[in-house]
């Protein structure tokens, strides 16, 4: 019997024990730091260290980085044509030394040198720049002019654009065709110095094909074909 005189209820001891247990359990849970983003590691799944260098502050995730579009890989070098882009990719893969911008700059200089040397009839200047069959064609026209004592004067007013039109890679020969848009002034004179034709500035669009053996130690490309567009 209890001090108050009421009969003692044994179930109170059970309830009190349960209450003490619940309070202890709540304190043990509430006193822990819970990481809601990642569950605590278990004995069987230890936490792994991140692989690779940490990204710079503010850097975009790798998956969010924009991919380089095919037409941008050769921007300023080639026209937006599959024949040009895929061909240049193949040449660059086969020859790591290939530089598209340097090639186009060299093609511009070659155009000026070849046009100037052809007008002057300078075979020695043309020979190292041309493939044999192209040189033979140029030399034949120079010989014809010399036979009839004609003279040609050519001035390149401007090269408005020079872009790769097509390209191809082969084990023994890489070829690149450049589309030139230029303004030329040609004058053809007879043996008396009288103008036969020409004198006005004319827009000209031509396709010049250059070739090089990728195995060769000579880094220079040679002109192998020309045609007007």
C-alpha positions as CSV (number, residue, x, y, z in Angstrom):
1,X,0.0,0.0,0.0
2,X,1.2,3.6,-0.8
3,X,1.9,6.3,1.9
4,X,-1.4,8.0,0.9
5,X,-3.2,4.8,1.9
6,X,-4.2,4.0,-1.7
7,X,-3.3,0.5,-2.9
8,X,0.0,0.4,-4.9
9,X,-0.3,-0.2,-8.7
10,X,2.8,-2.3,-10.0
11,X,2.2,-1.1,-13.6
12,X,3.5,2.4,-12.6
13,X,7.0,0.9,-12.3
14,X,6.7,-0.4,-15.8
15,X,5.5,2.9,-17.2
16,X,8.2,4.8,-15.3
17,X,10.9,2.5,-16.7
18,X,9.5,3.0,-20.2
19,X,9.5,6.8,-19.8
20,X,13.2,6.8,-18.7
21,X,14.1,4.6,-21.7
22,X,12.3,6.9,-24.2
23,X,13.9,10.1,-22.8
24,X,17.4,8.5,-22.9
25,X,16.8,7.3,-26.5
26,X,15.7,10.8,-27.6
27,X,18.7,12.4,-26.1
28,X,21.0,10.0,-27.8
29,X,19.4,10.7,-31.2
30,X,19.0,14.4,-30.9
31,X,22.5,14.8,-29.7
32,X,23.9,13.4,-33.0
33,X,24.9,15.4,-36.1
34,X,22.9,14.2,-39.0
35,X,24.3,14.7,-42.5
36,X,21.1,14.9,-44.7
37,X,23.1,15.0,-47.9
38,X,25.1,11.8,-47.4
39,X,24.3,9.0,-44.9
40,X,27.1,8.1,-42.4
41,X,29.4,5.4,-43.7
42,X,28.9,1.9,-42.5
43,X,31.4,-0.7,-41.8
44,X,30.9,-2.2,-45.2
45,X,30.8,1.0,-47.3
46,X,33.7,3.2,-46.2
47,X,33.6,6.8,-47.4
48,X,35.7,7.2,-50.5
49,X,38.1,10.1,-51.2
50,X,37.3,12.1,-54.4
51,X,39.2,11.0,-57.4
52,X,41.2,13.6,-59.4
53,X,41.9,17.2,-58.7
54,X,39.3,19.4,-57.1
55,X,37.7,21.9,-59.5
56,X,38.6,25.5,-59.3
57,X,36.1,27.8,-57.4
58,X,33.4,28.8,-59.7
59,X,34.3,26.3,-62.4
60,X,31.4,24.7,-64.2
61,X,31.0,20.9,-63.8
62,X,32.6,18.9,-66.6
63,X,29.3,17.8,-67.9
64,X,28.2,21.5,-68.3
65,X,31.2,22.6,-70.4
66,X,30.2,23.4,-73.9
67,X,31.5,21.1,-76.6
68,X,33.5,22.6,-79.5
69,X,31.3,22.6,-82.6
70,X,32.9,21.0,-85.7
71,X,32.4,24.3,-87.7
72,X,34.3,26.2,-84.9
73,X,37.4,24.0,-84.9
74,X,38.6,25.5,-88.1
75,X,37.0,29.0,-87.9
76,X,38.9,31.5,-90.0
77,X,40.6,28.6,-91.8
78,X,37.9,26.7,-93.7
79,X,34.5,27.2,-95.1
80,X,31.7,25.6,-93.2
81,X,31.8,22.5,-95.5
82,X,32.0,18.9,-94.4
83,X,34.7,18.2,-97.1
84,X,36.9,20.9,-95.5
85,X,36.3,20.2,-91.8
86,X,36.6,16.4,-91.9
87,X,39.5,16.6,-94.2
88,X,41.4,19.0,-92.0
89,X,40.6,16.9,-89.0
90,X,42.2,13.9,-90.8
91,X,45.3,15.8,-91.8
92,X,45.8,17.1,-88.3
93,X,45.4,13.6,-86.9
94,X,48.0,12.2,-89.3
95,X,50.4,15.2,-88.9
96,X,50.5,16.7,-85.4
97,X,52.7,19.6,-86.7
98,X,49.9,20.8,-89.1
99,X,48.7,24.3,-88.3
100,X,45.7,25.4,-90.2
101,X,46.2,29.2,-89.8
102,X,49.8,28.9,-90.7
103,X,48.9,26.9,-93.8
104,X,46.3,29.5,-95.0
105,X,48.9,32.3,-94.4
106,X,51.4,30.4,-96.5
107,X,48.9,29.7,-99.2
108,X,48.2,33.5,-99.5
109,X,52.0,34.2,-99.9
110,X,52.3,31.3,-102.4
111,X,49.5,32.8,-104.4
112,X,51.2,36.2,-104.6
113,X,54.6,34.6,-105.4
114,X,53.2,32.3,-108.1
115,X,51.1,35.0,-109.8
116,X,54.0,37.4,-109.8
117,X,56.6,34.9,-111.0
118,X,54.3,33.7,-113.8
119,X,53.6,37.2,-115.0
120,X,57.4,37.9,-115.1
121,X,58.2,34.6,-116.7
122,X,60.5,33.6,-113.8
123,X,60.8,29.9,-114.1
124,X,63.4,29.6,-111.3
125,X,61.0,31.1,-108.8
126,X,58.1,28.9,-110.0
127,X,59.9,25.6,-110.0
128,X,60.1,24.9,-106.2
129,X,56.4,26.0,-105.7
130,X,54.8,23.9,-108.4
131,X,54.3,20.1,-109.0
132,X,56.1,19.0,-112.2
133,X,53.0,18.8,-114.4
134,X,51.8,22.2,-113.2
135,X,55.2,23.7,-113.8
136,X,55.3,22.3,-117.3
137,X,52.0,24.0,-118.1
138,X,53.1,27.3,-116.7
139,X,56.5,27.1,-118.5
140,X,54.7,26.3,-121.8
141,X,52.6,29.4,-121.6
142,X,55.7,31.5,-120.7
143,X,57.5,30.0,-123.7
144,X,54.5,30.9,-125.9
145,X,54.6,34.5,-124.7
146,X,58.3,34.7,-125.3
147,X,57.9,33.3,-128.9
148,X,55.5,36.1,-129.9
149,X,57.2,38.6,-127.7
150,X,54.2,39.4,-125.5
151,X,54.6,40.8,-122.0
152,X,52.2,40.4,-119.1
153,X,51.8,42.7,-116.1
154,X,49.8,41.5,-113.2
155,X,49.0,43.4,-110.0
156,X,47.1,41.8,-107.1
157,X,44.9,44.6,-105.8
158,X,43.6,42.5,-102.9
159,X,43.1,39.0,-101.6
160,X,39.6,39.4,-100.2
161,X,39.5,35.8,-98.8
162,X,41.3,32.6,-98.7
163,X,39.6,29.6,-97.1
164,X,40.0,25.9,-97.3
165,X,37.3,24.5,-99.6
166,X,38.1,20.8,-99.2
167,X,40.8,18.6,-97.8
168,X,41.8,15.0,-97.8
169,X,44.4,12.8,-96.1
170,X,46.1,9.8,-97.5
171,X,49.2,7.8,-96.3
172,X,51.4,9.3,-99.0
173,X,49.6,12.5,-100.0
174,X,47.7,15.2,-98.1
175,X,45.7,17.6,-100.3
176,X,44.1,20.9,-99.5
177,X,42.1,23.0,-101.9
178,X,41.9,26.7,-101.1
179,X,39.2,29.0,-102.6
180,X,40.7,32.4,-103.3
181,X,38.6,35.5,-103.9
182,X,40.9,38.2,-105.3
183,X,40.9,41.3,-107.3
184,X,43.5,41.4,-110.1
185,X,44.6,43.8,-112.7
186,X,46.1,42.2,-115.8
187,X,47.6,43.9,-118.8
188,X,48.9,42.0,-121.8
189,X,51.1,43.8,-124.2
190,X,52.5,43.0,-127.7
191,X,56.2,43.3,-128.7
192,X,55.7,47.0,-129.5
193,X,54.5,47.6,-125.9
194,X,50.9,48.2,-127.0
195,X,48.1,47.0,-124.7
196,X,46.4,44.0,-126.2
197,X,43.9,43.5,-123.4
198,X,43.3,44.2,-119.8
199,X,43.8,47.2,-117.7
200,X,40.7,47.0,-115.4
201,X,40.5,45.5,-112.0
202,X,38.6,42.2,-112.2
203,X,37.2,40.0,-109.4
204,X,38.5,36.5,-109.7
205,X,37.6,33.4,-107.8
206,X,39.8,30.4,-108.1
207,X,40.4,27.0,-106.5
208,X,44.1,26.1,-105.9
209,X,45.0,22.7,-104.7
210,X,48.2,22.2,-102.7
211,X,49.7,18.8,-101.8
212,X,52.4,17.4,-99.6
213,X,53.7,14.0,-98.7
214,X,53.4,13.8,-94.9
215,X,56.5,11.6,-94.7
216,X,58.7,14.2,-96.4
217,X,61.1,16.2,-94.4
218,X,60.3,19.2,-96.6
219,X,57.5,21.1,-94.8
220,X,56.5,23.0,-98.0
221,X,53.3,22.3,-99.9
222,X,53.3,22.5,-103.7
223,X,50.6,23.6,-106.1
224,X,49.2,20.6,-108.0
225,X,46.1,22.0,-109.7
226,X,44.3,25.3,-110.4
227,X,40.9,26.1,-111.8
228,X,38.6,29.0,-112.1
229,X,35.2,28.9,-110.3
